[in-house]
Amino acid sequence: MLFILLTTFAVLNLFIAIVVDSMSAVEHAEQEQTRELVSVDHDAVLAELRAIRAELAELRRGGGAPPASDRGAGAELSA
């Protein structure tokens, strides 16, 4: 009787370990995918920031008004 109880406990424990390991692997894969997406977004934001800084430096040097396509969204801020 004791042998059956211990064997049942061991098999159940192994089954739970397999389920937990599978869940851990899925979570790890999701974290990697999220890191990749954040990295891509981060690179895009940095490129945009560099472009804005370059445009601002040009304006400070007296390069004139910004292009007409860029005036729409920030017109309220520059007034």
N, C-alpha and C positions, 0 to 999 in steps of 0.2 A: 504494500500500500504506500509506504514511504517513497519507494522508488518511482511509482507512477506519479505521485505528487511532485517530486523533484524534477522529473523529466518534463512534466506538463509546464512547470514553472520555467524551466530552461527554454523550451520551445516557444512559449509565449514571450519570454524576454528577447529571444532572437528575432521574432516577428516584429516586435515593437522597435528593436534596434534598426531593422531594415527600413521600416516606415520613417523613422526619424532621420536616418541617413539620406533617404530619398528627398525628404522635405528640405534638408540642409543643402543638398546639391541644387535643387531648384532655386532656393533663395540665393545661393551663391551666383548662379547664372543670371538671375534678375539683377543682382547688384552690379555685375560686370556690364550688363547691357545699359543700366542707368549711368554708370561711370562713362561709358562711351558716348552716350547722348549728351551728357553734361559737358564732356570735353569738346564735342563739336559745337555746342551752343557757346561755350566759353571762348573758343577760337573765333567764332563769328562776332561776338560782342567785342573782343579785343581788336579785331580788324576794323569794326565800325568806330570804336573809340579812337584808334590811330587816325582814321580818316577825318573825324571831327576835330581832333587836335591839330592836324595839318591845315585844315580849313581855317580854324581859329587863328593859327599862327600867320597864315596868309592875310587874313583880315586885319590883324594887328600891325602887320607891316605896311598896311595901306593898299592892299591889293584890290580894293573896291568892294562892291556889294556881292553877296553870295549869289549863286545861280538862281534863276527864277523858280526852278523846280523845288528848291530847298526852303523857300520863303514861307510857304503855306502854313506849316505846323508851328513854327517858332515865331511867327510875326507878332503875336501878343507879348512874348517875352522880351523882344528887342525894343519895344516902344518905351 
